[in-house]
Amino acid sequence: MGGVKLFATKESLFSSRIQWALKLKGVEYEFILEDLANKSPLLLKYNPIYKKVPVLVHGDNVVVESLVILEYIEETWKEHPLLPRDSYDRATARFWAKFNDEKLVPPVWTACTGEGEAQEKAKESALESLALLEKQIEGKKFFGGEQIGYLDLVLGWISYWISGVEEAGGNKVLEAEMFPSLHQWGQNFIHNPLIEECIPAREAFVAYVQYAINYFKMGDETWRENPLLPEDPFEKTMVRFWAKREANELFKHYGTHCVISAWTASRTKRHEQEKPLEAAQESLKVLNKLIEGKKLFGGEIIGFLDLVVGSLPNSWLKFLEESAGIKLFDTKRVFRWQKI
């Protein structure tokens, strides 16, 4: 199959889970450090859709998105199984992994780095989510049982990442006595020699987070006329988080997939257009369903997410149709909201 390469950053919690998995599996790999402010041509080549880390290259196979990469690692290398044997237990582990990425990471970030009402609301949400995990780990050494497993790797960031972000953001969110079982689990996890190898230096990590905080705040605080983000502080934070990560499957994935599929359909012969055309139309249907019952994605006025997908109907898709001399979509029907 060939060698293994991991394109990643040392500070990314999503990259760390992949390093830990490879270490536990005993897989030798080449770590390729990425500068996300100046992304390498290889990263853009291997992950042209999301353009982010981590990316795992195994011979000719390229795998992106950290949870997907973990599944690939588990199915490729059998040493040190990460997922439970029981199908229900595997499904449960995957549920909590998704819960972590969607319901825990965003509010923890805002609770540690935000201000005012947004910070308070995010802290409340973060503590509620942590309380649910506390119940899951009670009476266990690891989420995976007696050895580190899939869910431990996904949640492992809690053991070191939160304190670093608290320091960088200046807000204290988590105390050990709040969640004693979760705290003990974190100590068990972080003191595993293979895990410790991949934890970034504290000073470098805090500096990285401080840079990220400034980056997130910069754009939204410069021009305040006609705000693009929701008024609700927590909703604003959630929209910004997913958009910056380019991991919002509902918008970035389907929107980009639609453009790629439409481009392919417009550039192929008519008898070869069926599959890419079908894929592009399916993506448009998903976006159409998301806007049902709404004037705009941003509510009553054009907002951030409207701008993300707003160029598709009358710009990209129209250009593709005209340049190819064909009609791909009834975009007026699919994107009624775009007229507004």
C-alpha positions in Angstrom: 0.0 0.0 0.0 2.9 2.4 0.7 3.9 4.8 3.5 1.7 6.9 5.7 1.8 10.7 5.8 -0.2 12.9 8.1 -0.6 16.6 7.2 -1.5 18.3 10.4 -0.6 21.0 13.0 0.6 20.2 16.4 -2.0 22.4 18.1 -5.1 21.2 16.4 -7.3 19.1 18.5 -8.6 17.4 15.4 -5.1 16.5 14.3 -4.1 15.3 17.8 -6.7 12.5 17.7 -5.2 11.1 14.5 -1.7 11.2 15.9 -2.9 9.4 19.0 -4.6 6.7 17.0 -1.6 6.0 14.8 0.6 5.9 17.9 -1.7 3.4 19.7 -1.9 1.3 16.5 1.9 1.2 16.2 1.7 2.7 12.7 4.8 4.5 11.5 4.0 7.7 9.7 5.6 10.9 8.4 4.3 14.0 10.2 4.1 17.0 7.7 3.6 20.2 9.6 1.3 22.6 8.0 1.2 26.4 8.3 -2.5 27.2 8.0 -1.7 30.8 7.2 0.3 29.6 4.2 -1.2 26.3 3.2 1.1 24.0 1.2 0.3 23.0 -2.4 0.2 19.4 -1.3 -2.5 20.1 1.3 -4.6 21.9 -1.3 -4.0 19.1 -3.7 -5.1 16.4 -1.2 -8.0 18.3 0.3 -9.2 20.7 -2.3 -12.7 20.9 -0.9 -12.1 21.9 2.7 -8.4 22.9 2.5 -7.8 22.0 6.1 -6.0 19.5 8.4 -5.8 16.7 9.2 -5.2 14.8 6.0 -4.0 11.2 6.0 -2.3 9.9 2.9 -1.8 6.1 2.8 -0.2 5.1 -0.4 -2.7 6.2 -3.1 -5.5 6.7 -0.6 -6.2 10.2 0.7 -8.6 10.5 3.7 -9.9 13.8 5.1 -12.0 14.8 8.1 -10.8 13.5 11.5 -13.7 11.2 12.4 -13.5 9.6 9.0 -9.8 9.2 9.3 -10.2 7.5 12.7 -12.6 5.0 11.1 -10.2 4.4 8.2 -7.3 3.8 10.7 -9.5 1.4 12.7 -10.4 -0.7 9.6 -7.0 -0.7 8.1 -4.8 -1.6 11.1 -6.2 -4.2 13.5 -3.8 -3.8 16.4 -5.2 -2.1 19.5 -8.9 -2.0 18.4 -10.4 1.4 19.0 -14.1 0.7 18.6 -16.1 -1.8 20.7 -17.0 -5.2 19.1 -20.7 -4.8 19.9 -22.6 -2.9 17.2 -24.7 -0.9 19.6 -21.7 0.1 21.6 -20.0 1.2 18.4 -23.0 3.3 17.4 -23.1 4.8 20.9 -19.4 5.8 20.6 -20.0 7.4 17.2 -23.0 9.3 18.6 -20.9 10.9 21.4 -18.1 11.7 19.0 -20.5 13.7 16.9 -21.9 15.2 20.0 -18.5 16.4 21.0 -17.7 18.1 17.7 -21.1 19.8 17.4 -22.3 20.4 20.9 -19.2 20.7 23.1 -16.2 22.1 21.1 -18.0 25.3 19.9 -19.4 26.5 23.2 -16.2 25.6 25.1 -14.3 27.8 22.7 -16.7 30.7 23.2 -16.9 30.2 27.0 -13.1 30.4 27.2 -12.5 33.2 24.7 -15.8 35.2 24.5 -17.2 38.2 26.3 -20.4 39.3 28.0 -23.7 37.5 27.3 -22.2 35.3 24.6 -19.6 34.0 27.0 -22.1 33.4 29.7 -24.5 31.6 27.5 -21.7 29.5 25.9 -20.4 28.6 29.4 -23.8 27.3 30.4 -24.1 25.2 27.3 -20.6 23.8 27.7 -21.1 22.8 31.3 -24.4 21.1 30.4 -22.6 19.0 27.8 -19.7 18.2 30.1 -22.2 17.1 32.7 -23.6 14.6 30.2 -20.1 13.2 29.6 -19.5 13.0 33.3 -22.4 10.5 33.6 -21.0 8.5 30.7 -17.5 8.0 32.3 -18.6 7.4 35.9 -17.1 4.1 37.2 -14.9 3.7 34.1 -11.2 4.2 33.6 -11.7 5.1 29.9 -14.7 5.6 27.7 -13.3 2.5 25.8 -13.2 0.4 29.0 -9.9 -0.7 30.4 -7.9 0.7 27.4 -8.0 3.9 25.4 -10.5 3.7 22.6 -12.2 5.7 19.8 -14.2 8.0 22.0 -11.2 8.7 24.3 -9.3 9.9 21.3 -12.1 12.2 20.2 -12.6 13.6 23.7 -8.9 13.6 24.6 -8.6 17.4 23.9 -10.5 18.1 27.2 -7.6 16.9 29.2 -5.2 19.6 28.0 -6.9 21.9 25.4 -9.5 23.6 27.7 -6.9 24.9 30.2 -4.8 26.3 27.4 -7.7 28.1 25.8 -8.8 29.4 29.2 -5.3 30.9 29.7 -5.3 32.4 26.2 -8.9 33.7 26.4 -8.7 34.9 30.0 -11.9 33.1 31.2 -12.0 30.2 33.7 -14.7 27.7 32.7 -13.8 24.3 34.2 -12.8 23.3 37.7 -11.7 19.8 38.5 -14.2 19.3 41.3 -17.1 20.1 39.0 -16.7 16.8 37.2 -14.5 14.5 39.3 -15.0 11.4 37.1 -14.2 13.3 33.9 -11.2 14.9 35.6 -9.8 11.5 36.7 -10.4 10.1 33.2 -8.4 13.1 31.8 -5.5 12.3 34.1 -5.5 8.6 33.1 -5.6 9.6 29.4 -3.0 12.4 29.4 -0.4 10.4 31.3 -0.3 7.6 28.9 3.2 7.8 27.4 2.0 7.5 23.8 -0.6 10.3 24.3 2.0 12.5 26.0 4.3 12.3 23.0 1.8 14.2 20.8 0.7 17.0 23.2 2.0 20.4 22.1 4.2 22.5 24.3 2.1 24.7 26.5 3.6 28.0 25.6 3.3 27.3 21.8 -0.2 26.1 22.2 -1.4 29.2 24.1 0.3 31.5 21.5 -1.5 29.5 18.8 -4.9 30.0 20.5 -4.3 33.7 21.0 -3.6 34.1 17.3 -6.8 32.2 16.5 -8.8 34.4 18.9 -7.6 37.5 17.1 -8.3 36.0 13.7 -11.9 35.1 14.6 -12.7 38.5 16.0 -11.0 40.7 13.4 -13.5 40.6 10.5 -16.7 41.0 12.4 -15.6 43.9 14.5 -14.3 46.2 11.8 -17.4 47.4 10.0 -20.6 47.1 12.0 -23.1 48.4 9.5 -25.6 45.9 8.1 -24.5 43.0 10.4 -24.1 39.7 8.6 -24.2 37.5 11.7 -27.2 36.8 13.9 -28.0 39.1 16.8 -28.1 36.3 19.3 -24.6 36.0 20.7 -24.5 32.3 20.9 -26.0 31.8 17.4 -23.4 34.3 16.1 -20.7 32.3 17.7 -21.9 29.0 16.3 -22.2 30.4 12.7 -18.7 31.9 12.9 -17.2 28.7 14.3 -18.6 26.4 11.6 -17.9 28.7 8.8 -14.3 29.3 9.9 -13.7 25.6 10.2 -15.2 25.0 6.7 -16.9 22.0 8.2 -20.5 22.9 8.0 -21.8 20.0 5.9 -25.1 21.7 5.3 -23.6 24.7 3.5 -19.9 24.4 2.7 -20.1 20.7 1.8 -23.3 20.8 -0.3 -22.6 24.2 -1.8 -19.1 23.2 -2.9 -20.3 19.8 -4.0 -23.0 21.4 -6.1 -20.5 23.7 -7.9 -18.1 20.8 -8.6 -20.9 18.6 -9.9 -22.4 21.4 -12.0 -19.0 22.1 -13.5 -18.5 18.5 -14.4 -21.9 18.3 -15.9 -21.4 21.4 -18.0 -18.0 20.2 -19.3 -19.0 16.7 -20.4 -20.9 15.3 -23.4 -24.6 15.1 -23.0 -24.8 11.4 -22.5 -22.1 11.6 -19.8 -23.8 14.3 -17.8 -26.4 12.2 -16.0 -24.4 11.3 -12.9 -22.8 14.7 -12.2 -26.1 16.5 -13.0 -28.0 14.2 -10.6 -25.4 14.9 -7.9 -25.6 18.7 -8.4 -29.4 18.7 -8.4 -29.5 16.6 -5.2 -27.2 19.2 -3.5 -29.5 22.0 -4.6 -32.5 20.2 -3.3 -30.8 19.9 0.1 -30.2 23.7 0.2 -33.7 24.3 -1.0 -35.1 22.2 1.9 -33.0 24.2 4.4 -34.5 27.5 3.4 -38.1 26.2 3.5 -40.3 28.5 5.6 -37.6 31.2 5.7 -37.2 34.5 3.8 -33.4 34.2 4.0 -30.9 31.9 5.7 -30.0 34.9 7.9 -33.7 35.6 8.9 -35.3 38.7 7.6 -32.1 40.3 6.2 -29.3 38.9 4.2 -26.7 37.2 6.5 -23.5 35.4 6.5 -24.8 32.1 5.2 -26.8 33.7 2.5 -23.5 35.1 1.2 -21.9 31.7 1.3 -24.4 30.0 -1.1 -25.9 33.1 -2.7 -23.6 33.1 -5.7 -24.7 29.7 -6.9 -28.0 30.5 -8.8 -27.3 33.6 -10.8 -23.5 33.5 -10.9 -21.8 30.2 -11.0 -24.6 28.0 -12.4 -25.7 30.6 -14.9 -22.2 31.0 -16.1 -21.7 27.2 -16.5 -24.9 26.8 -18.4 -24.2 29.7 -20.8 -20.6 28.6 -21.4 -21.7 25.1 -22.2 -24.8 26.0 -24.2 -27.1 23.8 -22.1 -29.7 24.1 -19.4 -28.8 22.3 -16.2 -31.3 23.5 -13.6 -34.4 25.5 -13.0 -32.6 27.7 -10.5 -35.5 30.0 -10.1 -37.5 27.2 -8.7 -34.7 25.7 -6.5 -33.5 29.0 -5.1 -36.6 31.2 -4.8 -34.9 32.9 -1.8 -32.2 34.2 -4.1 -34.5 36.7 -5.8 -34.8 38.5 -2.5 
